[in-house]
């Protein structure tokens, strides 16, 4: 069995990683932790890259590595020391679905997004998009 958990470094995502790790341990399943970086470089990241004198892509990669290391520690603390990690870039929901399909995941675990008026009114949350479009079961962890 293959489980894919998406993590953006938020508290909700860390809860999702912990849950997915416990399920993977219980089912003797493989766990992959995925973080997805946006292809759009924010002004904050541009400033950070200027301060650090690194290309924006290097700053994004370092941020992704940091999120994955924290998520991997959460999985280890939940009793799963061998979780795989993966970083990708693109639209979060689309990338999660693509990775799930490519890895033949049997289950996707995502954290519930934070309430945001803009997201509620004008765009779908990542978790909602994944639930609506997934070809395998999805667990949304509050």
C-alpha positions as CSV (number, residue, x, y, z in Angstrom):
1,X,0.0,0.0,0.0
2,X,1.2,3.5,-0.9
3,X,0.1,6.6,1.0
4,X,0.9,10.2,-0.1
5,X,0.7,13.1,2.3
6,X,1.0,16.7,1.2
7,X,2.7,19.2,3.5
8,X,3.0,22.9,3.2
9,X,4.7,23.3,6.6
10,X,1.5,24.6,8.4
11,X,0.3,23.2,11.7
12,X,-2.6,21.5,9.9
13,X,-0.2,19.9,7.5
14,X,2.0,18.6,10.3
15,X,-1.1,17.0,11.9
16,X,-1.8,15.4,8.5
17,X,1.7,14.0,8.3
18,X,1.4,12.6,11.8
19,X,-1.9,11.0,11.0
20,X,-0.6,9.6,7.7
21,X,2.5,8.2,9.4
22,X,0.4,6.4,12.1
23,X,-1.8,4.9,9.4
24,X,1.2,3.9,7.3
25,X,2.8,2.2,10.4
26,X,-0.5,0.4,11.3
27,X,-1.0,-0.8,7.7
28,X,2.7,-1.5,7.1
29,X,2.4,0.9,4.1
30,X,4.9,3.1,2.3
31,X,4.6,6.8,3.0
32,X,5.7,9.7,0.7
33,X,5.7,13.2,2.1
34,X,5.2,15.8,-0.7
35,X,5.7,19.5,-0.6
36,X,4.7,21.7,-3.6
37,X,6.1,25.1,-4.2
38,X,4.3,27.6,-6.3
39,X,5.8,28.6,-9.6
40,X,5.0,32.2,-8.8
41,X,7.8,34.0,-6.9
42,X,6.4,36.3,-4.3
43,X,7.9,39.7,-3.6
44,X,8.9,38.4,-0.1
45,X,11.0,35.6,-1.8
46,X,12.5,38.0,-4.2
47,X,13.6,40.2,-1.2
48,X,15.0,37.2,0.6
49,X,16.9,36.1,-2.5
50,X,18.4,39.5,-2.8
51,X,19.4,39.6,0.9
52,X,20.8,36.1,0.7
53,X,22.3,36.8,-2.7
54,X,20.8,33.6,-4.1
55,X,18.5,33.0,-7.0
56,X,14.8,32.8,-6.1
57,X,14.7,29.2,-7.2
58,X,17.4,28.4,-4.6
59,X,15.5,30.1,-1.9
60,X,12.3,28.2,-2.9
61,X,14.3,24.9,-2.9
62,X,15.8,25.6,0.5
63,X,12.3,26.4,1.9
64,X,11.0,23.2,0.5
65,X,13.8,21.2,2.0
66,X,13.2,22.8,5.4
67,X,9.5,21.9,5.2
68,X,10.3,18.3,4.3
69,X,12.8,17.9,7.0
70,X,10.3,19.1,9.6
71,X,7.6,16.8,8.2
72,X,10.0,13.9,8.2
73,X,10.6,14.5,11.9
74,X,6.9,14.5,12.5
75,X,6.6,11.1,10.8
76,X,9.6,9.7,12.8
77,X,8.0,10.9,16.0
78,X,4.8,9.1,15.0
79,X,6.9,5.9,14.7
80,X,7.6,5.8,11.0
81,X,11.3,6.4,10.4
82,X,11.4,5.5,6.7
83,X,9.1,8.0,5.0
84,X,10.2,9.1,1.6
85,X,10.3,12.9,0.8
86,X,9.6,14.6,-2.5
87,X,9.5,18.3,-3.5
88,X,7.7,19.5,-6.6
89,X,6.6,22.8,-8.1
90,X,3.3,23.8,-9.7
91,X,-0.3,24.2,-8.8
92,X,-0.6,22.4,-5.4
93,X,-3.8,20.4,-6.1
94,X,-2.8,19.4,-9.6
95,X,0.7,18.4,-8.5
96,X,-0.6,16.3,-5.6
97,X,-2.9,14.5,-8.0
98,X,-0.2,13.9,-10.5
99,X,2.2,12.6,-8.0
100,X,-0.5,10.4,-6.5
101,X,-1.2,8.9,-9.9
102,X,2.4,8.4,-10.8
103,X,3.2,6.7,-7.5
104,X,0.1,4.6,-7.7
105,X,-1.0,5.9,-4.3
106,X,-3.8,4.1,-2.5
107,X,-4.6,7.0,-0.2
108,X,-4.0,10.7,-0.2
109,X,-3.8,12.6,3.1
110,X,-4.0,16.4,3.2
111,X,-4.5,19.0,6.0
112,X,-7.6,21.2,6.0
113,X,-6.7,24.7,4.7
114,X,-7.0,27.8,6.9
115,X,-10.2,29.7,6.5
116,X,-9.7,32.6,4.1
117,X,-12.5,34.8,2.8
118,X,-10.8,35.2,-0.6
119,X,-10.4,31.4,-1.0
120,X,-13.9,30.8,0.2
121,X,-15.4,33.2,-2.3
122,X,-13.3,33.0,-5.3
123,X,-11.2,29.9,-5.4
124,X,-11.2,26.4,-4.2
125,X,-8.9,25.2,-1.5
126,X,-6.3,22.7,-2.3
127,X,-7.9,20.0,-0.2
128,X,-11.3,20.6,-1.8
129,X,-9.8,20.3,-5.3
130,X,-7.9,17.1,-4.4
131,X,-11.1,15.5,-2.9
132,X,-13.1,16.5,-6.0
133,X,-10.6,15.2,-8.5
134,X,-8.8,12.2,-6.9
135,X,-9.1,8.7,-8.3
136,X,-8.3,7.3,-4.8
137,X,-9.6,7.9,-1.3
138,X,-8.6,11.2,0.3
139,X,-8.5,12.0,4.1
140,X,-8.7,15.6,5.1
141,X,-7.2,16.1,8.6
142,X,-8.6,19.1,10.4
